[in-house]
Amino acid sequence: MQRLSLSQTLSQKLSPQQIQFIKLLQVPTAELETRIEEELEENPALEEGLEEPAELAAEEEFAEDGNETEAKEEEINVEDYLRDDDISGYKMQGDGENSEDKEMPIATSATLTEQLLTQLGYLKLDERQTIIAKQLIGSIESDGYIRRDLEAILNDLAFSQNVETTHEELEEILGKIQEFDPPGIAARNLKECLLLQLARMEQNPNTKLAIRIIDECFVEFTKKHYQKIIKKLDLEDEEDLKPAIEIITKLNPKPGGTSTGLVKTQYIIPDFILTTRDGKIDIALNSRNAPELRVSPAYSEMFKAYEKSDKKDKKLKETVSFVKQKLDAARWFIDAIKQRQQTLLRTMRAIVEYQYEYFLTGDESKLKPMILKDIAEKIGMDISTVSRVANSKSVQTDFGTFMLKYFFSEGITTDSGDDVSSREVKNELKKIIDAEDKQKPLSDDKLEKMLKAKGYNIARRTVAKYREQLDIPVARLRKEL
C-alpha cells in the first residue's frame, strides 16, 4: 500500500544576479572584453557609454512606475510574463557547463598539424597514400607523439576513410613523416623520439655511442645507472661516457611543443597595477575592468510607452515581456560588473595590507604565511569567492607580474618561534640543491638535516613534497657525470 507524506527541507539556491556575478568574477581581464561584447550583441537594451544624470533620473522613475504598476490590480502585470526559473534574460552568451573553461586569448602562428601538412605536400604520394599520411598526422598529439596504436589507425582508415592498407605500408608512410621537421616528430615513445633526433646528427664516435646508449641501455639511462651502462657497453670509465650523455641531454623530449611557430604565446594582462610612491602603495584596477556601460534610454522609453498602452493585445503583451526582460538583464549585467570591480579591489587591498612589506621591497623573505581563509575573514566574504579571484587574476608590480595565488602559502615555524612562508623554505631548499655536488646529489634525508640546521623544522616527507612542487627530481636522477 502506497503512503503519501509531506516533508519540509531547506535548500540554498543562487539568485540570477549571484550566478551572473560568480561567472563574471572568475573571468580574467583578457577575456572580460569578449564577454562584454557578447552581452552587447545579445542584449539590445545594453549599450556602451556613461549614464547621464537625466538617464539616471529616468531609471529611478522607471523603477517607481514599475512598483506602482505592480501595486495596482490591472488586467495585465508584466511580471506575469516572466517566469521565476527563466534565466534566459540574464544568461551571458556562451554560458553553459564548460563556458568557464575557455582559453585565454592567445597569439599563435602555424599549428603543428598545418606545418606537417605543408611538408606532406613535398612528398610524391598518390591520393590513397596521402589519405593515409593525413590520418597519421591527425593522430599526432600536441607534444609531437603518436600514441594511438597503429592497428587502431588501420581500423580508422578502413571504416572512416574506406581505405584498406597494411601494417607494413602504414609503417613505411610513418617513416616518411618521421623525417619531417621538427626532428623526433611522430615518434611512438621517448626512446624512438631520441633515436630519430640522433640519426639526423653528424655521425661521429660520440653520436654513435649516444645511439647505442639509447638503443641498448635506455632503461639504465633513464635511471642514471651509469656504471651499468659502462659495463654493458664495455667502456673504460665515466670519461668515455660523458660526451655521449651530454649529447643526449640536449635532445628535445617534446618535439611538438617547442618547434618554431608552434609555441602558443599567451599575453598576460594584469587585473591590478601596483605602484610604490614615497613608501606608499597605490592600487589601481586595470581600466579594462571598468567598462562604460548603461541601460539604453530608448529601451526605457519604449517600455514606459508600452506600459501606458492597451494591454489586451496579445502581441503587445509579448513585446512588453521581451522589453522588460532585456532591461532587467542589462541592469543585472551592469550591477554584476560593478560588484566584480568592488570585490576585486577589496580582495587586492586585503592582500596588499597582509603582505605590505613584500610589496614595498619585492623581497620574497618578507612574504608572510597567508591562506585563503585569512583574506576571506578580512574582507568578510566566502573562501570560494577569494579562491575565484586568486586563481584567475594577476597583478603588475614594480618587480614583475604575478598571479595572486603566488602570494598564498602555508606557514612553517622556525626554531626561534617565528612563522615563515613555505615559499621561503622552498627557496632555501632550491638554493641548497643548486649548490650541491651533482656527482653526489643530496638525499631528502640530508636536505632535511640541512634545513633544520638553518632553523626550518620540517619533516623529510615535507622536503619531498616541496621538492616535487619545485619540479626537482630525486637525488639519483640529479646525478651528473
C-alpha positions in Angstrom: 0.0 0.0 0.0 1.4 3.4 -1.0 1.7 6.1 1.6 1.7 9.8 0.9 3.8 12.0 3.1 4.9 15.6 3.2 8.4 16.8 4.2 9.9 20.2 4.5 13.5 20.8 3.6 15.7 23.9 3.4 18.0 24.4 0.4 20.1 27.3 -0.8 19.5 28.5 -4.3 21.6 31.1 -6.1 19.7 34.1 -7.4 20.1 35.0 -11.1 22.2 38.1 -10.0 24.5 35.8 -8.0 25.0 33.5 -10.9 25.8 36.4 -13.1 28.3 37.8 -10.6 30.1 34.4 -10.0 30.6 33.9 -13.7 32.0 37.4 -14.2 34.2 37.3 -11.1 36.3 34.4 -12.3 36.8 35.8 -15.8 40.3 37.3 -16.3 40.7 40.8 -17.7 41.9 39.4 -21.0 38.5 37.7 -21.5 36.3 40.3 -19.9 36.1 42.4 -23.1 35.0 39.4 -25.1 32.2 38.7 -22.6 31.0 42.3 -22.6 31.0 42.3 -26.5 28.9 39.1 -26.4 26.5 40.6 -24.0 26.2 43.8 -26.0 25.4 41.7 -29.1 22.9 39.6 -27.2 21.0 42.4 -25.4 19.9 45.5 -27.3 18.9 47.1 -24.0 22.6 47.3 -23.0 24.9 49.8 -24.7 28.3 51.4 -24.2 28.5 54.9 -22.7 28.2 56.8 -19.4 24.8 57.3 -17.9 23.8 60.9 -18.0 22.0 62.5 -14.9 18.8 62.7 -16.9 19.0 59.0 -17.7 19.6 58.1 -14.0 16.5 60.1 -13.1 14.6 58.3 -15.8 15.8 54.9 -14.4 14.6 55.8 -10.9 11.3 57.0 -12.3 11.0 53.7 -14.3 11.6 51.7 -11.1 9.0 53.7 -9.2 6.5 53.3 -12.0 7.2 49.6 -12.1 6.4 49.3 -8.3 3.2 51.3 -8.8 2.1 49.1 -11.7 2.6 46.0 -9.5 0.6 47.5 -6.7 -2.4 48.2 -8.9 -4.8 45.4 -9.8 -4.6 45.9 -13.5 -5.7 43.4 -16.0 -2.1 42.7 -17.1 1.0 42.5 -15.0 4.4 42.5 -16.7 5.7 40.2 -14.1 3.2 37.5 -15.1 5.2 37.0 -18.3 8.5 36.5 -16.5 8.8 33.0 -15.0 11.0 32.9 -11.9 13.0 30.0 -13.3 13.5 31.5 -16.7 17.1 32.7 -16.7 17.5 33.3 -20.4 17.2 37.0 -19.8 20.3 37.3 -17.8 22.4 34.5 -19.2 25.5 35.6 -21.0 26.1 34.3 -24.5 28.2 31.2 -24.3 27.1 30.2 -20.8 27.0 26.5 -20.1 28.8 23.8 -18.2 32.1 24.4 -20.0 31.8 28.2 -20.5 34.3 28.8 -17.7 36.9 26.6 -19.3 37.5 28.9 -22.4 41.2 29.5 -23.1 42.5 33.0 -22.7 43.2 34.9 -26.0 46.5 33.7 -27.4 48.6 34.7 -30.4 49.7 31.7 -32.5 51.4 31.1 -35.8 51.1 27.9 -37.8 50.0 25.0 -35.8 51.8 21.7 -35.7 49.3 20.0 -38.0 49.5 22.8 -40.5 53.3 22.7 -40.6 53.3 18.9 -41.1 50.6 19.1 -43.8 52.7 21.7 -45.7 55.7 19.3 -45.6 53.5 16.5 -46.7 52.9 18.4 -49.9 56.5 17.9 -50.9 56.3 14.1 -50.8 55.3 12.4 -54.1 52.4 10.4 -52.7 49.4 9.3 -54.6 45.9 10.2 -53.5 45.5 7.0 -51.4 48.8 7.3 -49.7 48.1 11.0 -49.0 44.9 10.0 -47.1 46.9 7.5 -45.0 49.5 10.2 -44.3 46.9 12.7 -43.3 45.3 10.1 -40.9 48.7 9.6 -39.3 49.4 13.4 -39.0 45.9 13.8 -37.5 46.9 11.2 -34.8 49.9 13.2 -33.7 49.4 14.8 -30.3 50.4 18.3 -29.3 53.7 17.2 -27.9 54.7 15.5 -31.2 54.0 11.9 -30.3 51.7 9.3 -31.9 50.4 7.3 -29.0 47.5 5.7 -30.8 48.1 2.1 -31.7 48.8 1.6 -35.5 46.2 -1.2 -35.5 43.6 1.3 -34.4 44.7 3.7 -37.1 44.3 0.9 -39.7 40.7 0.4 -38.5 40.0 4.1 -38.7 41.2 4.2 -42.3 39.0 1.2 -43.2 35.8 2.4 -41.5 36.0 6.2 -41.8 38.1 6.7 -45.0 37.2 3.4 -46.8 40.9 2.9 -47.4 42.4 -0.6 -47.0 46.1 -0.7 -46.1 48.6 -3.0 -44.4 50.7 -2.6 -41.2 53.8 -2.6 -43.4 52.6 0.3 -45.6 51.5 2.3 -42.6 54.9 1.9 -41.1 56.5 2.9 -44.3 54.5 6.1 -44.6 55.0 6.8 -40.9 58.8 6.6 -41.5 58.5 9.3 -44.2 56.6 11.6 -41.7 59.2 11.0 -39.1 61.7 12.6 -41.5 59.7 15.9 -41.2 60.7 18.8 -39.0 60.9 19.2 -36.1 63.3 16.3 -35.6 61.7 13.5 -33.5 58.2 14.2 -34.7 55.7 11.3 -34.9 57.6 9.1 -32.6 55.6 6.5 -30.6 57.7 6.8 -27.4 60.6 8.7 -25.9 63.2 6.1 -27.0 62.1 6.4 -30.6 62.0 10.2 -30.4 65.6 10.4 -29.2 66.8 7.9 -31.7 65.2 9.9 -34.6 66.9 13.0 -33.5 70.3 11.3 -33.1 70.0 9.8 -36.5 69.9 13.3 -38.1 73.0 14.4 -36.4 76.6 14.2 -37.8 77.7 10.7 -37.2 80.9 10.6 -35.1 82.1 8.3 -32.3 80.2 10.3 -29.7 76.8 10.4 -31.5 77.2 6.7 -32.4 77.8 5.9 -28.7 74.8 8.0 -27.8 72.7 5.9 -30.2 74.0 2.7 -28.6 73.2 4.1 -25.1 69.5 4.8 -26.1 69.1 1.7 -28.2 70.7 -0.8 -25.8 70.6 0.8 -22.4 67.6 3.0 -22.4 66.2 1.8 -19.0 69.6 2.3 -17.4 69.9 5.8 -18.9 66.6 6.9 -17.6 67.6 5.8 -14.1 71.1 7.2 -14.5 72.7 3.9 -13.7 75.9 5.0 -15.4 78.1 2.2 -14.1 75.8 -0.4 -15.5 75.9 1.3 -18.9 79.8 1.4 -18.8 79.8 -2.3 -18.0 77.2 -3.3 -20.6 78.8 -1.3 -23.4 82.3 -2.4 -22.4 83.6 1.2 -21.8 86.7 2.2 -19.8 85.2 4.8 -17.4 82.8 7.7 -17.0 85.0 9.9 -19.1 84.2 7.8 -22.1 80.5 8.1 -21.4 80.3 11.8 -20.6 80.4 13.3 -24.2 77.6 11.0 -25.4 75.5 11.7 -22.3 75.9 15.5 -22.9 74.6 15.0 -26.5 71.5 13.1 -25.3 70.6 15.6 -22.6 70.5 18.3 -25.2 67.9 16.5 -27.3 64.2 17.6 -27.2 61.9 15.2 -25.5 58.8 17.1 -26.7 59.4 18.0 -30.4 55.8 19.1 -30.9 55.9 21.6 -28.1 58.8 23.9 -28.8 59.5 23.9 -32.6 59.4 27.3 -34.3 55.9 28.6 -34.9 54.3 26.0 -32.6 54.6 27.8 -29.3 51.5 29.5 -28.2 52.3 32.9 -26.8 49.9 34.0 -24.1 49.8 37.6 -23.2 49.2 38.2 -19.5 47.0 41.3 -19.0 47.2 42.2 -15.3 44.0 42.9 -13.4 45.7 45.2 -10.9 48.6 47.7 -11.2 50.6 48.4 -8.1 53.0 51.3 -7.8 55.1 52.5 -4.9 55.5 56.2 -4.3 57.2 57.7 -1.2 56.9 54.5 0.7 53.2 54.1 -0.1 51.5 51.6 -2.3 48.9 52.7 -4.8 46.4 50.1 -6.0 44.7 50.6 -9.4 42.3 48.3 -11.2 43.1 47.8 -14.8 40.9 50.2 -16.8 39.6 47.2 -18.9 37.8 46.0 -15.8 35.8 49.2 -15.6 33.9 49.4 -18.9 31.4 52.3 -19.5 28.0 50.6 -19.8 24.5 51.8 -19.5 20.9 50.8 -20.0 19.6 52.0 -23.3 17.4 55.2 -22.8 15.5 54.3 -25.9 14.5 50.9 -24.5 13.5 52.5 -21.2 11.3 55.0 -23.0 9.9 52.2 -25.1 8.9 50.2 -22.0 7.2 53.2 -20.5 5.2 53.8 -23.7 4.1 50.1 -23.8 3.1 50.2 -20.2 0.7 53.1 -20.9 -0.9 51.4 -24.0 -3.7 48.8 -24.3 -2.6 45.5 -22.7 -5.3 43.4 -24.1 -3.4 42.9 -27.4 -1.5 39.6 -27.2 1.4 40.7 -29.4 1.8 43.8 -27.3 1.9 41.7 -24.1 4.7 39.6 -25.7 6.5 42.8 -26.6 6.2 44.2 -23.1 7.6 41.0 -21.7 10.5 41.0 -24.1 11.5 44.6 -23.4 11.1 44.1 -19.6 13.3 41.0 -19.8 16.1 42.8 -21.7 16.0 45.8 -19.4 16.3 43.6 -16.3 19.2 41.7 -18.0 21.0 44.9 -18.8 20.7 46.2 -15.2 21.8 42.8 -13.7 24.8 42.7 -16.0 25.9 46.3 -15.2 25.4 45.6 -11.4 27.4 42.3 -11.8 30.3 44.2 -13.5 30.3 46.9 -10.7 30.2 44.2 -8.0 33.1 42.4 -9.7 35.2 45.6 -9.6 34.4 46.2 -5.9 35.2 42.6 -5.0 38.5 42.6 -6.9 39.6 45.8 -5.2 38.6 44.7 -1.7 40.5 41.4 -2.2 43.6 43.1 -3.6 43.7 45.7 -0.8 43.5 43.0 1.8 46.3 41.0 0.2 48.5 44.1 0.0 47.8 45.0 3.6 48.6 41.5 4.7 51.9 41.4 2.6 52.7 45.1 2.8 56.4 44.7 3.4 56.8 42.3 0.5 55.1 44.7 -1.9 57.3 47.6 -0.7 60.6 45.7 -1.3 59.9 42.7 -3.5 61.9 40.6 -1.1 60.5 37.1 -1.0 61.7 36.5 2.5 59.2 39.2 3.6 56.2 37.1 2.4 54.1 36.1 5.4 52.2 32.8 5.5 48.8 33.5 4.1 45.9 31.2 3.2 42.5 31.9 1.5 40.7 31.9 4.9 42.9 34.8 6.1 41.7 37.1 3.3 38.2 35.8 3.3 37.9 36.7 7.0 39.5 40.1 6.4 37.0 41.2 3.7 34.0 39.3 5.1 33.5 37.1 2.1 33.3 33.4 1.5 36.6 31.4 0.8 35.2 30.3 -2.6 35.0 33.9 -3.6 38.6 34.7 -2.7 39.6 31.5 -4.4 38.0 32.6 -7.7 39.8 35.9 -7.5 43.2 34.4 -6.5 43.2 31.6 -9.2 42.4 33.7 -12.2 43.7 37.2 -11.5 47.2 38.8 -11.8 48.9 41.9 -10.5 51.6 44.1 -12.1 54.2 45.3 -9.5 57.4 47.3 -9.7 59.3 44.0 -9.7 57.2 41.8 -12.0 53.7 40.5 -12.8 52.4 37.7 -10.7 49.2 35.6 -10.3 47.5 36.4 -7.0 47.8 32.7 -5.9 51.6 33.3 -5.8 51.2 35.2 -2.6 49.3 32.5 -0.7 51.4 29.9 1.1 51.4 27.7 4.2 53.3 28.6 7.4 56.3 27.0 8.9 57.5 27.6 12.5 61.3 28.2 12.9 63.5 27.4 15.9 63.0 31.0 17.1 59.2 30.6 17.1 58.7 32.8 14.1 56.2 31.9 11.3 57.7 31.9 7.8 56.1 31.3 4.4 56.6 27.8 2.9 57.7 29.8 -0.2 60.8 30.9 1.8 61.5 27.3 2.7 61.2 26.2 -0.9 63.6 29.0 -2.0 66.1 27.8 0.6 65.7 24.2 -0.5 66.3 25.2 -4.1 69.5 27.1 -3.2 70.8 24.0 -1.4 70.1 21.7 -4.3 71.5 24.2 -6.8 74.8 24.3 -4.8 75.1 20.6 -4.3 77.8 18.4 -5.8 76.0 16.9 -8.9 78.2 13.9 -8.8 77.0 13.2 -5.3 73.5 14.8 -5.0 71.9 15.2 -1.6 69.2 12.8 -0.5 65.9 14.0 1.1 67.2 13.0 4.5 70.3 15.1 4.1 68.3 18.0 2.8 66.0 17.7 5.9 69.0 17.9 8.2 70.5 20.9 6.3 67.2 22.8 6.5 66.8 22.0 10.2 70.4 23.4 10.7 69.1 26.6 9.2 66.2 26.7 11.7 63.4 25.3 9.5 61.7 22.4 11.3 60.2 20.3 8.6 59.9 16.5 8.2 61.5 14.5 5.4 58.1 13.9 3.7 57.6 17.7 3.6 61.0 18.1 2.0 60.0 15.5 -0.6 56.7 17.4 -1.2 58.4 20.8 -1.6 61.0 19.2 -3.9 58.3 17.7 -6.1 56.4 21.1 -6.2 59.6 22.7 -7.4 59.8 20.0 -10.1 63.1 18.8 -8.8 63.8 15.0 -9.2 65.1 12.7 -6.6 68.9 12.6 -5.8 69.6 9.7 -8.1 68.1 11.4 -11.1 70.0 14.6 -10.4 73.4 12.9 -10.7 75.7 14.1 -13.4 79.0 12.8 -14.7 
